[in-house]
Amino acid sequence: MKIECLKENLIDYISIAEKISGKNLTLPVLNNLLLIVKNNKFYIRSTNLDIGIEINISAKVISDGVVAVPGVVLYGLISTIYNHNKITLEVVNNNLKVSTQSSNAIIKTIPNDDFPKLPIIKKNKSIKIKSIDFINGLRSVWYSASMSSIKQELSSVYIYNDSGKLVFVSTDSFRLAEKTITTNGDIDDFEHILIPLSNINEIIRVLEYIGGSVDVNIENNQIFFTSDKIYLTSRLINGSFPDYKQIIPKENTTEVVVLKQDIVNILKNINVFSNKFNQINFYINPKEKLFKISSKNENVGEIVDNIEAALSGEIIDINLNYKYISDSFQSIHSDSVSLLFSGLSKPVIARGIGDNSFFYLMMPMNK
């Protein structure tokens, strides 16, 4: 194998592929990148069996071949080459020689026979979706998924088609986030899927790099993202997401409309005094036009803060998890936020004023 390529064509793609490879004690070959040169093309492949990628990189092909090298070593070497942009990769005595006009380095390789192939799309039926739409959907909800893998359907992002719109949902059973994305593409054939939380960051990172639109295929418990240079595939979870719409309150008894930045600033102060359970208290009295947020920690002290807001409905005195309510604001882009309460034991809903594409539900805490 021998190729010549430009550092600028190589470094970003190695970085993308290297982060997907991981530490695997049972299959050490997965800790490497597979460099493939065939049919006058150069590819880099990486996988941890949960998610995999193959990238087509522009290069001058001199001879074909396949070699597996540690991704962290290759990236570390390429990233420190500053004086030359032209790089030659060549297999010499079963090792990878990396050379420029003024330097030579040898990277030890490992046998690549056990390096797995990536799943292949069998049906030629893809859906074209803007990368930014898919990223926006994932980022709006992923933080609400469970960090535990005991219930895999909760440690995932659920995506389904609702009348031509993509709906992204995640929950850990204590809170839930839902984001609806209006796409320009035809998504009638989009199936409901569960993407593992562990793969979300890498999918977002690759889609950000791809930009533009991406072809999406779903089959055999895999989702495939394809562009002109990148082929990304992720395992899907085989399970049933909870029927979450049953727990959404049909009516509310109290509503608070507040400037998003005001409540964000106050919550930062309040959190200093929250206890180990992140518990804070909301006291709302619409008749007295009083919205009070407080927190108490026996080892630190206590704090009470009043906040200006438009209030309506009944008096409510309720405890919430500071982290849960604060997390929601990263997905609310309106200047004002609506908080809807339906009683002491009922879920609380947060929405952006004028934005019906996102809502956030959180369960109250016991006093």
VEXBALO-474793 format. One line per 2 residues: number of its first residue (from 1); for each residue y, z, x of N, C-alpha, C, O. Coordinates in steps of 0.2 Angstrom, whole numbers, plus 2048, in hexadecimal, padded with zeros to 3 digits. Layout:
residues N
NUM> Y,Z,X,Y,Z,X,Y,Z,X,Y,Z,X ~ ...
end
This chain:
residues 367
1> 7FA,800,804,800,800,800,806,800,804,807,804,809 ~ 80B,7FC,803,811,7FC,806,817,7F9,802,816,7F3,7FF
3> 81C,7FC,801,822,7FA,7FD,828,7FC,801,828,800,805 ~ 82E,7F8,7FF,834,7FA,801,839,7FB,7FB,838,7F7,7F6
5> 83C,800,7FB,841,802,7F5,847,805,7F7,847,808,7FC ~ 84C,806,7F2,852,809,7F3,851,811,7F1,84E,812,7EC
7> 854,815,7F5,854,81C,7F4,857,81D,7ED,854,821,7E9 ~ 85C,81A,7EB,85F,81B,7E4,85B,819,7DF,85B,81C,7D9
9> 856,814,7E0,851,813,7DB,84B,817,7DA,848,818,7D5 ~ 84B,81B,7E0,845,81F,7E1,846,827,7DF,841,82A,7DC
11> 84B,82A,7E1,84C,831,7E1,84C,834,7DA,849,839,7D9 ~ 850,831,7D5,850,833,7CE,849,833,7CB,847,838,7C8
13> 845,82E,7CC,83F,82D,7C9,83A,832,7CC,835,835,7C8 ~ 83A,833,7D2,836,838,7D5,837,83F,7D3,832,843,7D1
15> 83D,840,7D2,83F,847,7CF,83C,848,7C8,83A,84D,7C6 ~ 83D,843,7C4,83A,843,7BD,833,844,7BD,830,848,7BA
17> 82F,840,7C1,828,841,7C1,826,847,7C4,821,84A,7C2 ~ 829,849,7C9,827,850,7CD,827,856,7C9,823,85A,7C9
19> 82C,856,7C4,82D,85C,7C0,827,85C,7BA,826,861,7B8 ~ 824,856,7B9,81F,856,7B4,818,858,7B7,814,85C,7B4
21> 817,857,7BE,811,859,7C1,812,861,7C2,818,863,7C3 ~ 80C,864,7C2,80D,86C,7C2,808,86F,7C6,803,86B,7C9
23> 808,875,7C7,803,879,7CB,7FC,879,7C7,7FC,87C,7C1 ~ 7F7,876,7C9,7F1,876,7C5,7EB,878,7CA,7EA,874,7CF
25> 7E9,87E,7C9,7E4,880,7CE,7DD,87D,7CD,7D9,87C,7D2 ~ 7DB,87B,7C7,7D5,878,7C6,7D5,871,7C8,7D0,86E,7CA
27> 7DB,86D,7C7,7DB,866,7C9,7E1,865,7CE,7E6,863,7CB ~ 7E0,867,7D4,7E6,866,7D9,7E9,85F,7D9,7EF,85F,7DB
29> 7E5,85A,7D7,7E8,853,7D7,7EE,853,7D3,7F3,84F,7D4 ~ 7EE,857,7CD,7F4,856,7C9,7FB,859,7CC,800,858,7C9
31> 7FA,85D,7D1,800,85F,7D5,804,859,7D9,809,85A,7DC ~ 801,853,7D8,803,84E,7DC,806,848,7D8,805,848,7D2
33> 80A,844,7DB,80C,83D,7D8,807,838,7DA,805,838,7E0 ~ 805,834,7D5,801,82E,7D7,806,828,7D8,809,826,7D3
35> 806,825,7DE,80A,81F,7DF,805,819,7DE,800,818,7E2 ~ 807,814,7DA,803,80E,7D9,807,808,7DA,80C,807,7D7
37> 804,804,7DE,807,7FD,7DF,802,7F8,7DD,7FC,7F7,7E0 ~ 803,7F4,7D8,7FF,7EF,7D6,803,7E9,7D2,808,7EB,7CF
39> 800,7E3,7D2,803,7DE,7CF,80B,7DD,7D0,80F,7DC,7CC ~ 80C,7DE,7D6,813,7DE,7D9,818,7E3,7D5,81E,7E1,7D5
41> 815,7E8,7D3,819,7EE,7D0,818,7F4,7D3,812,7F5,7D6 ~ 81C,7F9,7D3,81C,800,7D6,81D,805,7D1,822,805,7CD
43> 818,809,7D0,818,80E,7CB,817,815,7CE,813,816,7D3 ~ 81A,81A,7CB,819,821,7CC,816,824,7C6,819,824,7C0
45> 810,828,7C7,80D,82B,7C1,80C,833,7C2,80B,835,7C8 ~ 80D,837,7BD,80D,83E,7BD,80A,841,7B7,80C,83E,7B1
47> 806,846,7B7,804,849,7B1,802,850,7B2,7FF,852,7B8 ~ 802,854,7AD,7FF,85B,7AD,7FA,85C,7A8,7F7,861,7A6
49> 7F8,856,7A5,7F3,855,7A0,7F6,857,799,7F3,854,794 ~ 7FB,85A,799,7FF,85B,792,804,856,791,805,854,78B
51> 807,854,796,80D,84F,796,80C,84B,79C,80A,84D,7A2 ~ 80D,844,79C,80C,840,7A1,812,83A,7A1,814,839,79C
53> 813,837,7A7,818,832,7A8,816,82D,7AD,813,82F,7B2 ~ 818,827,7AB,817,821,7B0,81D,81D,7B1,820,81B,7AB
55> 820,81C,7B7,826,819,7B8,826,813,7BC,823,813,7C1 ~ 829,80E,7B9,829,807,7BD,82F,807,7C1,835,807,7BE
57> 82F,807,7C8,835,807,7CC,835,801,7D0,831,7FE,7D3 ~ 83C,7FE,7D0,83D,7F8,7D4,83C,7F9,7DB,83E,7FE,7DE
59> 838,7F4,7DE,836,7F5,7E5,834,7EE,7E7,832,7E9,7E3 ~ 834,7ED,7EE,831,7E7,7F1,82A,7E8,7F3,829,7ED,7F7
61> 825,7E5,7F0,81E,7E7,7F1,81C,7E2,7F7,81C,7DC,7F7 ~ 819,7E6,7FC,816,7E2,802,80E,7E2,801,80B,7DD,803
63> 80C,7E8,7FF,804,7E8,7FE,803,7ED,7F8,806,7F2,7F8 ~ 7FD,7EC,7F5,7FB,7F1,7EF,7F8,7F7,7F2,7F6,7F7,7F8
65> 7F7,7FC,7EE,7F3,802,7F0,7F5,807,7EB,7F9,807,7E7 ~ 7F1,80D,7EC,7F2,813,7E8,7F1,819,7EC,7ED,819,7F1
67> 7F6,81E,7EB,7F6,824,7EF,7F9,82A,7EB,7FD,829,7E7 ~ 7F6,830,7ED,7F8,836,7E9,7FB,83A,7EF,7F8,83C,7F4
69> 802,83C,7ED,805,841,7F2,809,846,7EE,80A,846,7E8 ~ 80A,84C,7F2,80D,852,7EE,814,850,7EC,818,84D,7F1
71> 816,850,7E6,81C,84E,7E4,822,852,7E7,827,84F,7E8 ~ 821,859,7E7,826,85D,7EA,828,85B,7F1,82E,85B,7F3
73> 823,859,7F5,824,857,7FC,828,850,7FC,82D,84F,800 ~ 825,84B,7F8,828,845,7F8,830,845,7F6,834,842,7F9
75> 831,849,7F1,838,84A,7EE,83C,84D,7F3,842,84B,7F5 ~ 83A,852,7F7,83E,856,7FC,83F,851,801,845,852,804
77> 83B,84D,803,83C,848,809,841,843,807,846,842,80A ~ 840,840,801,844,83A,7FF,84C,83D,7FE,850,839,800
79> 84C,843,7FB,853,845,7F9,857,847,7FF,85D,848,7FF ~ 854,848,805,857,84A,80B,859,844,810,85C,845,815
81> 857,83E,80D,859,838,811,860,836,80F,861,833,80A ~ 865,837,814,86C,835,812,86E,82F,816,873,82C,813
83> 86C,82D,81B,86F,828,81F,86D,821,81E,86F,81C,820 ~ 867,821,81A,865,81A,818,863,81A,811,860,81E,80E
85> 864,814,80D,862,813,807,85B,80F,806,858,810,801 ~ 859,80B,80B,853,808,80B,84D,80C,80E,84E,80E,813
87> 848,80D,80A,842,811,80B,83C,80D,80B,83B,809,806 ~ 838,80E,810,831,80A,810,82C,810,80F,82B,815,812
89> 827,80E,80A,821,813,808,81B,80F,80A,81A,809,808 ~ 817,812,80F,811,80E,811,80B,813,812,80C,818,815
91> 805,811,810,7FF,815,811,7FD,813,818,7FB,80D,819 ~ 7FD,818,81D,7FA,817,823,7F5,81C,825,7F6,822,825
93> 7EF,81A,826,7E9,81F,828,7E8,824,822,7E8,82A,823 ~ 7E9,822,81C,7E8,826,816,7ED,82B,815,7ED,830,811
95> 7F3,82A,818,7F9,82E,817,7FF,82A,815,7FF,824,817 ~ 804,82D,812,80A,829,810,80F,82A,815,812,82F,817
97> 811,824,818,816,824,81D,81D,822,819,81D,81D,816 ~ 822,826,81A,828,825,817,82D,824,81D,82E,828,821
99> 830,81E,81D,834,81C,823,83B,819,820,83B,815,81B ~ 840,81A,825,846,816,824,848,813,82B,843,813,82F
101> 84E,810,82B,84F,80D,832,84F,812,838,84E,80F,83D ~ 850,818,836,851,81D,83C,84C,823,83C,84C,827,840
103> 848,823,837,843,829,836,83D,827,833,83C,822,830 ~ 837,82B,835,831,82A,832,82E,831,831,82F,836,834
105> 82A,831,82B,827,837,829,820,835,826,81F,830,823 ~ 81B,83A,827,815,839,825,813,83F,820,814,845,821
107> 811,83D,81A,80F,842,814,808,841,813,805,83C,812 ~ 804,847,814,7FD,847,813,7FB,845,80C,7FF,848,807
109> 7F6,841,80A,7F4,83F,804,7EE,843,802,7EB,846,806 ~ 7EC,842,7FB,7E5,845,7F9,7E2,840,7F6,7E5,83B,7F4
111> 7DB,840,7F5,7D7,83B,7F1,7DA,83B,7EA,7DB,840,7E7 ~ 7DB,835,7E8,7DE,834,7E1,7D9,831,7DC,7DB,830,7D6
113> 7D2,831,7DD,7CD,82F,7D9,7CD,833,7D2,7CC,830,7CD ~ 7CF,839,7D3,7CF,83E,7CD,7D5,83E,7C9,7D6,841,7C4
115> 7DA,83A,7CB,7E1,83A,7C8,7E0,837,7C1,7DE,831,7C1 ~ 7E2,83B,7BC,7E0,838,7B5,7E5,832,7B3,7EB,832,7B5
117> 7E2,82E,7AF,7E6,828,7AC,7EA,82B,7A6,7E8,830,7A3 ~ 7F0,828,7A4,7F3,82B,79F,7F1,827,798,7EE,822,798
119> 7F1,82B,793,7EF,828,78C,7F3,821,78B,7F9,821,78D ~ 7EF,81D,788,7F2,816,787,7F3,815,77F,7EF,817,77B
121> 7F9,812,77E,7FA,810,777,7F6,80A,775,7F5,805,778 ~ 7F2,80B,76F,7ED,806,76D,7F0,802,767,7EF,7FC,767
123> 7F5,805,763,7F8,802,75E,7FF,7FF,760,803,803,762 ~ 800,7F9,75F,806,7F6,760,80B,7F7,75B,80E,7F2,758
125> 80D,7FD,759,811,7FF,753,816,804,755,814,80A,754 ~ 81B,803,758,820,808,75B,826,808,756,828,804,752
127> 829,80E,757,830,810,753,835,810,758,834,814,75D ~ 83B,80D,757,840,80D,75C,845,812,75A,848,812,754
129> 846,817,75E,84B,81D,75D,850,81D,763,84E,81D,768 ~ 856,81F,761,85B,821,766,859,827,76A,857,82C,767
131> 859,827,770,857,82D,774,85B,833,773,859,838,772 ~ 862,832,772,866,837,770,865,83A,76A,866,840,769
133> 862,837,765,860,839,75E,85A,83E,75F,85A,844,75C ~ 855,83C,763,84F,840,764,851,846,768,84F,84C,766
135> 855,846,76D,857,84B,771,85B,850,76D,85A,856,76D ~ 860,84E,768,864,852,764,85F,856,75F,861,85C,75E
137> 85A,853,75D,856,856,758,852,85C,75C,852,862,759 ~ 84F,85A,762,84B,85F,765,850,865,768,84E,86B,767
139> 856,864,76A,85A,869,76D,85D,86E,767,85E,873,769 ~ 85D,86B,761,860,86F,75C,85B,874,75A,85E,879,756
141> 855,874,75B,850,878,758,84B,87C,75D,848,881,75B ~ 84A,879,763,845,87B,767,845,882,769,83F,885,769
143> 84A,886,769,84B,88D,76B,848,891,766,847,897,767 ~ 847,88F,760,844,893,75A,83D,893,75A,83A,897,756
145> 83A,88F,75E,832,88F,75F,830,895,762,833,898,766 ~ 82A,897,761,826,89D,763,825,89C,76B,822,896,76D
147> 826,8A1,76F,824,8A0,776,81D,8A2,777,81A,8A0,77C ~ 819,8A4,772,812,8A6,772,80E,8A0,770,810,89C,76C
149> 809,89F,774,804,899,772,7FE,89B,76D,7FA,897,76C ~ 7FF,8A1,76B,7F9,8A4,766,7F9,89F,760,7F3,89D,75E
151> 7FE,89E,75D,7FF,899,758,802,893,75A,808,893,75A ~ 7FE,88E,75C,801,888,75F,806,884,75B,80B,881,75D
153> 805,884,754,80A,881,750,811,884,750,816,881,74E ~ 811,88A,751,818,88E,752,81B,88D,759,821,88D,759
155> 817,88B,75E,819,88A,764,81A,883,765,817,87F,76A ~ 81E,880,761,81F,878,761,825,877,75D,828,87B,75A
157> 827,870,75D,82C,86D,759,829,869,754,826,864,756 ~ 82A,86A,74E,827,866,748,82C,860,747,832,862,745
159> 82A,85A,746,82E,855,745,82B,851,73F,825,84F,73F ~ 82F,84F,73A,82C,84B,735,831,846,732,837,847,733
161> 82F,841,72E,834,83C,72B,835,83F,724,831,840,720 ~ 83C,83F,722,83E,841,71B,843,83C,719,848,83C,71A
163> 840,837,715,844,832,712,848,82E,717,84E,82D,716 ~ 845,82C,71D,848,828,722,84C,82C,727,84F,829,72B
165> 84C,833,726,84F,837,72B,84A,83B,72F,845,83D,72C ~ 84B,83C,735,847,841,739,849,848,739,84F,84A,73A
167> 844,84C,737,845,853,736,842,857,73C,83C,856,73D ~ 845,85B,740,843,85F,745,843,866,743,848,869,741
169> 83D,86A,744,83D,871,742,839,875,747,834,872,74A ~ 83B,87B,748,837,880,74C,838,887,749,83D,888,746
171> 833,88B,74A,833,892,748,82F,896,74C,829,894,74E ~ 830,89D,74C,82C,8A2,74F,82A,8A7,74A,827,8AC,74C
173> 82B,8A5,744,82A,8AA,73E,82F,8AF,73D,82F,8B2,738 ~ 834,8B0,742,839,8B5,741,840,8B1,73F,845,8B3,73D
175> 840,8AB,742,846,8A6,741,843,89F,740,83E,89D,743 ~ 848,89B,73E,846,894,73D,84C,88F,73E,851,891,73B
177> 84B,88A,741,851,885,742,84F,87E,73F,849,87C,741 ~ 853,87B,73C,851,874,739,857,86F,73A,85D,871,739
179> 856,869,73D,85B,864,73F,859,85E,73C,853,85B,73D ~ 85D,85B,738,85C,854,735,860,84F,739,866,84F,739
181> 85C,84A,73B,85F,844,73F,85F,83E,73B,85A,83C,739 ~ 865,83B,73A,865,834,737,864,82F,73D,869,82F,741
183> 85F,82B,73C,85E,826,741,860,81F,73F,860,81E,739 ~ 861,81A,743,863,813,741,85C,80F,741,85D,809,73F
185> 857,812,744,851,80E,744,84C,80F,73E,84E,813,73A ~ 847,80B,73D,843,80B,738,83D,810,73A,839,80F,73E
187> 83D,816,736,838,81B,738,833,81D,732,830,822,732 ~ 832,818,72E,82E,819,728,827,81A,72B,823,81E,727
189> 825,818,730,81E,819,733,81D,81F,737,818,821,73A ~ 823,823,738,823,829,73C,81E,82F,739,820,831,733
191> 819,831,73C,815,836,73A,818,83D,73B,81C,83E,740 ~ 816,842,737,818,849,739,814,84B,73F,80E,84A,73F
193> 817,84E,744,814,850,74A,816,857,74C,81B,85A,74A ~ 813,85A,751,814,860,754,814,85F,75C,80F,85E,75F
195> 81A,860,75F,81B,85F,766,81B,866,769,81F,86A,767 ~ 816,867,76E,816,86E,771,81D,870,775,820,86B,778
197> 81F,876,774,825,878,776,825,877,77E,82A,876,781 ~ 81F,878,781,81F,878,789,821,871,78B,823,870,791
199> 821,86C,787,822,865,789,829,863,787,82C,85D,789 ~ 82D,867,783,833,865,781,839,863,786,83C,85E,786
201> 839,868,78B,83E,867,790,83D,860,794,842,85D,795 ~ 837,85F,796,836,859,799,837,852,795,83A,84D,798
203> 835,853,78F,837,84D,78A,83E,84C,78A,841,846,78A ~ 842,851,789,849,851,789,84C,84E,78F,850,849,78F
205> 84A,850,795,84C,84E,79B,84B,847,79D,84F,843,79F ~ 845,844,79B,843,83D,79C,847,839,797,84A,834,799
207> 848,83B,791,84C,837,78C,853,837,78E,856,832,78C ~ 856,83C,791,85D,83C,793,85E,836,798,863,833,799
209> 859,836,79D,859,831,7A2,858,82A,79F,85C,825,7A1 ~ 854,829,79A,853,823,797,859,820,794,85B,81B,795
211> 85C,824,790,862,823,78C,860,81D,787,85A,81B,786 ~ 865,81A,784,864,815,77F,85F,816,77A,85F,81C,777
213> 85B,811,778,855,812,774,84F,812,777,84E,810,77C ~ 84A,815,774,843,816,776,83E,814,771,83F,816,76B
215> 839,811,773,833,810,76E,82F,816,76E,82C,818,773 ~ 82D,818,768,829,81E,767,822,81C,763,823,818,75E
217> 81D,81E,766,816,81D,762,813,823,762,813,828,766 ~ 80F,824,75C,80B,82A,75B,804,828,759,803,825,754
219> 7FF,82B,75D,7F8,829,75B,7F4,82E,75F,7F6,830,765 ~ 7EE,82F,75D,7E9,833,760,7EC,83A,763,7EA,83B,769
221> 7F0,83D,75F,7F3,844,761,7F7,843,768,7F7,848,76C ~ 7FA,83D,768,7FF,83C,76E,805,839,76B,805,835,766
223> 80B,83A,76E,811,837,76D,813,833,773,813,836,779 ~ 815,82D,773,817,829,778,81E,827,778,820,824,772
225> 822,827,77D,829,825,77E,829,81F,783,827,820,789 ~ 82B,819,781,82B,813,786,831,810,786,835,80F,781
227> 834,80F,78D,83A,80B,78E,838,805,793,832,805,794 ~ 83C,802,795,83B,7FC,79A,838,7FF,7A1,835,7FB,7A4
229> 83A,805,7A2,838,808,7A9,833,80E,7A8,82F,80F,7AD ~ 833,812,7A3,830,818,7A2,82B,818,79C,82C,816,797
231> 825,81B,79E,820,81C,799,81E,823,799,81B,826,79D ~ 820,827,793,81F,82E,793,81A,830,78D,81B,82D,788
233> 816,834,78E,811,836,789,810,83E,789,810,841,78E ~ 810,840,783,80F,848,782,809,849,77D,809,846,778
235> 806,84E,77F,801,851,77A,804,853,774,809,856,774 ~ 801,852,76E,803,855,768,7FF,85B,765,7F9,85B,767
237> 801,860,762,7FD,865,75F,7FA,863,759,7FD,861,754 ~ 7F4,864,758,7F0,863,752,7F0,869,74E,7EC,86E,74F
239> 7F4,86A,749,7F5,86F,745,7FA,86E,73F,7FC,869,73E ~ 7FA,873,73B,7FF,872,735,805,877,735,804,87D,736
241> 80B,874,735,811,878,735,811,87C,72F,810,879,729 ~ 814,882,72F,815,886,728,819,882,724,81E,87F,725
243> 818,883,71D,81C,881,718,823,885,717,823,889,713 ~ 827,884,71C,82D,888,71D,832,888,717,836,88D,717
245> 832,883,713,837,882,70E,836,887,709,83B,889,705 ~ 830,88A,708,82F,88F,703,833,896,705,834,89A,700
247> 835,897,70B,838,89D,70D,840,89C,70D,843,8A1,70E ~ 842,896,70C,84A,895,70C,84C,898,705,84A,896,700
249> 851,89D,705,854,8A0,6FF,857,89A,6FB,85B,896,6FD ~ 856,89A,6F4,859,896,6F0,860,897,6EE,864,893,6EC
251> 861,89E,6EE,868,8A0,6EC,86A,8A5,6F1,866,8A8,6F5 ~ 871,8A6,6F2,874,8AB,6F6,878,8B0,6F3,87B,8AE,6EE
253> 879,8B6,6F5,87D,8BB,6F1,883,8BC,6F5,888,8BF,6F2 ~ 884,8BB,6FC,889,8BC,700,88A,8B6,705,886,8B4,708
255> 891,8B4,705,892,8AF,70A,898,8B1,70F,89D,8B3,70C ~ 897,8AF,715,89C,8B0,71A,89E,8AA,71D,899,8A6,720
257> 8A4,8A8,71E,8A6,8A2,721,8AB,8A4,727,8B0,8A7,725 ~ 8A9,8A3,72D,8AD,8A5,733,8AE,8A0,738,8A9,89C,739
259> 8B3,8A1,73C,8B4,89C,741,8AE,89D,747,8AD,8A3,748 ~ 8AB,898,749,8A5,899,74D,8A7,89C,754,8A3,8A1,756
261> 8AD,89A,757,8AF,89D,75D,8B0,8A5,75C,8AF,8A9,761 ~ 8B3,8A7,757,8B4,8AE,755,8AE,8B2,755,8AE,8B7,759
263> 8A9,8B0,752,8A3,8B4,751,89F,8B3,758,89C,8B8,75A ~ 89F,8AE,75B,89C,8AD,762,89F,8B2,767,89B,8B6,76A
265> 8A6,8B3,767,8A9,8B7,76C,8A7,8BF,76A,8A6,8C3,76F ~ 8A7,8C0,764,8A6,8C7,762,89F,8C9,763,89D,8CF,765
267> 89A,8C5,762,893,8C6,763,892,8C7,76A,88D,8CB,76C ~ 896,8C4,76F,895,8C5,776,897,8CD,778,893,8D0,77C
269> 89C,8CF,775,89E,8D6,776,899,8DB,773,897,8E0,776 ~ 897,8D9,76D,892,8DE,769,88B,8DE,76D,888,8E4,76D
271> 889,8D9,770,883,8D9,773,882,8DE,779,87D,8E0,77A ~ 888,8E0,77C,888,8E5,781,885,8EB,77F,882,8EF,783
273> 886,8ED,778,884,8F3,775,87D,8F3,771,87B,8F8,76E ~ 87A,8ED,771,874,8EC,76D,86E,8F0,770,86E,8F1,776
275> 869,8F2,76C,864,8F5,76F,85E,8F0,771,860,8EA,772 ~ 859,8F3,773,853,8EF,776,851,8EA,771,84D,8E5,774
277> 852,8EB,76B,850,8E6,766,855,8E1,764,854,8DD,760 ~ 85B,8E1,768,860,8DC,767,863,8DD,760,866,8D8,75D
279> 863,8E3,75D,865,8E4,756,86C,8E5,755,86F,8E9,759 ~ 870,8E2,751,877,8E3,74F,877,8E3,748,873,8E1,744
281> 87D,8E6,745,87E,8E7,73E,884,8E3,73B,889,8E2,73E ~ 882,8DF,736,888,8DC,732,889,8E0,72C,885,8E1,727
283> 88F,8E2,72B,892,8E5,724,897,8E0,721,89C,8DF,724 ~ 895,8DE,71B,89A,8D9,718,89C,8DC,711,897,8DD,70D
285> 8A2,8DD,710,8A5,8DF,70A,8AA,8DA,707,8B0,8DB,709 ~ 8A8,8D5,703,8AD,8D0,701,8B3,8D3,6FD,8B9,8D1,6FE
287> 8B2,8D8,6F9,8B8,8DB,6F5,8BD,8DE,6FA,8C3,8DD,6F8 ~ 8BB,8E1,6FF,8C0,8E4,704,8C2,8DF,70A,8C5,8E1,70E
289> 8BF,8D9,709,8C0,8D4,70E,8BE,8D7,715,8C2,8D6,71A ~ 8B8,8DA,716,8B6,8DD,71C,8B0,8DA,71E,8AB,8DA,71B
291> 8B0,8D8,724,8AA,8D5,728,8AA,8D9,72F,8AE,8D8,733 ~ 8A5,8DD,72F,8A4,8E2,735,89E,8E1,738,899,8E1,735
293> 89E,8E0,73F,898,8DF,743,898,8E5,748,89D,8E7,74B ~ 892,8E8,748,892,8EE,74C,88B,8EE,750,886,8EB,74E
295> 88B,8F2,755,885,8F3,759,885,8FA,75C,88A,8FD,75E ~ 87F,8FD,75D,87E,904,760,878,904,764,873,902,762
297> 879,907,76A,874,909,76F,875,910,771,87A,912,774 ~ 870,914,770,870,91B,772,871,91C,779,874,921,77B
299> 86F,917,77D,870,918,785,877,915,787,879,917,78D ~ 87A,911,783,880,90E,785,886,910,781,88B,912,784
301> 886,910,77B,88B,911,776,88B,90D,770,886,90B,76E ~ 891,90C,76D,891,908,767,898,904,767,89D,906,76A
303> 898,8FF,762,89E,8FB,762,89E,8F9,75A,899,8F7,757 ~ 8A4,8F8,758,8A5,8F5,751,8AB,8F0,752,8B0,8F2,755
305> 8AA,8EA,74F,8AF,8E5,74F,8B0,8E2,749,8AB,8E0,745 ~ 8B6,8E1,746,8B8,8DE,740,8B9,8D7,742,8BD,8D5,747
307> 8B7,8D2,73D,8B9,8CB,73E,8BB,8C8,738,8B9,8C9,733 ~ 8C0,8C4,739,8C3,8C0,733,8BF,8BB,731,8BC,8B7,735
309> 8BE,8BB,72A,8B9,8B6,727,8BB,8B5,720,8BE,8B9,71D ~ 8B9,8B0,71D,8B9,8AF,716,8B2,8B1,713,8AD,8AF,714
311> 8B3,8B6,70E,8AD,8BA,70C,8AD,8B9,704,8B2,8B9,701 ~ 8A7,8B9,702,8A5,8B8,6FB,89F,8BB,6F9,89A,8BB,6FD
313> 89E,8BE,6F3,898,8C0,6F0,897,8C8,6F1,89C,8CB,6F0 ~ 891,8CB,6F2,890,8D2,6F2,890,8D5,6F8,890,8D2,6FE
315> 891,8DC,6F8,891,8E0,6FE,88A,8DF,701,885,8E0,6FE ~ 889,8DF,708,883,8DF,70B,884,8E2,712,889,8E1,716
317> 87F,8E6,714,87E,8EA,71A,878,8E8,71D,872,8EB,71B ~ 877,8E4,722,871,8E1,725,871,8E1,72C,876,8E0,730
319> 86B,8E2,72F,86A,8E2,736,867,8DB,738,862,8D8,735 ~ 869,8D8,73E,867,8D2,740,865,8D2,748,868,8D7,74B
321> 862,8CD,74A,860,8CD,751,866,8C9,755,867,8C3,753 ~ 869,8CC,759,86F,8C9,75D,86D,8C2,760,870,8BD,75F
323> 867,8C2,763,865,8BC,766,864,8B6,761,866,8B0,763 ~ 861,8B8,75C,85F,8B3,757,865,8AF,754,866,8A9,754
325> 86A,8B4,752,870,8B1,74F,874,8AD,754,877,8A8,753 ~ 875,8AF,75B,878,8AC,760,876,8A5,762,879,8A1,763
327> 86F,8A5,762,86C,89F,764,86E,899,75F,86E,893,761 ~ 86F,89B,759,870,895,754,877,892,755,877,88C,753
329> 87B,895,758,882,892,759,882,88C,75E,886,888,75E ~ 87C,88B,762,87C,885,767,87B,87F,763,87C,87A,765
331> 878,880,75D,876,87A,759,87C,879,753,87B,874,74F ~ 880,87D,752,886,87C,74D,88C,87A,751,88F,87D,755
333> 88E,874,74F,894,871,753,89A,871,74E,89F,86E,751 ~ 89A,874,748,8A0,874,744,8A4,87A,747,8A2,87F,74A
335> 8AB,87A,745,8AF,87F,747,8AE,886,743,8AF,88B,746 ~ 8AB,885,73D,8AA,88B,739,8A3,88B,737,89F,886,737
337> 8A0,891,736,899,893,735,899,896,72E,89D,89B,72D ~ 894,894,72A,892,898,724,88C,89C,725,887,899,727
339> 88D,8A2,723,887,8A7,723,885,8A9,71C,88A,8AB,719 ~ 87F,8A7,71A,87D,8A9,713,878,8AE,713,873,8AE,716
341> 879,8B3,70F,875,8B9,70E,872,8B9,707,876,8B8,702 ~ 86C,8BB,706,868,8BB,700,865,8C2,6FE,861,8C3,6F9
343> 867,8C7,702,865,8CE,701,862,8D1,707,861,8CD,70C ~ 860,8D7,707,85F,8DB,70D,858,8D8,711,858,8D8,717
345> 853,8D6,70D,84D,8D4,70F,84C,8CD,70F,847,8CA,711 ~ 851,8C9,70E,851,8C2,70D,854,8BE,714,858,8C1,717
347> 851,8B8,715,854,8B5,71B,85B,8B4,71B,85E,8B3,715 ~ 85F,8B3,720,866,8B2,721,866,8AA,723,862,8A8,728
349> 86B,8A6,720,86B,89F,722,872,89E,726,877,8A1,723 ~ 872,89B,72B,878,899,72F,879,891,72F,874,88D,730
351> 87F,88F,72D,880,887,72D,887,886,730,88B,88B,730 ~ 888,880,732,88F,87E,734,892,87B,72E,88F,878,72A
353> 899,87D,72D,89C,87B,727,89D,873,728,8A0,871,72D ~ 89B,86F,723,89C,868,723,897,865,726,897,85E,727
355> 891,868,728,88C,865,72C,885,867,728,883,86D,729 ~ 882,863,724,87C,864,721,876,862,725,870,863,722
357> 877,860,72B,871,85E,72F,86D,863,732,868,862,734 ~ 870,869,732,86D,86F,736,86D,875,732,873,877,72F
359> 868,879,731,868,880,72F,864,884,733,85F,882,736 ~ 865,88B,733,862,890,737,860,896,733,865,898,72F
361> 85A,898,733,858,89D,72F,855,8A3,733,852,8A2,738 ~ 857,8A9,732,855,8AF,736,853,8B5,731,857,8B6,72C
363> 84E,8B8,733,84C,8BE,72F,850,8C4,731,852,8C5,737 ~ 852,8C9,72C,856,8CF,72E,851,8D4,731,84B,8D3,731
365> 854,8D9,735,850,8DE,738,850,8E4,734,855,8E6,730 ~ 84B,8E8,735,84B,8EF,731,850,8F3,735,851,8F3,73B
367> 853,8F8,731,857,8FD,733,854,902,737,857,907,739
end
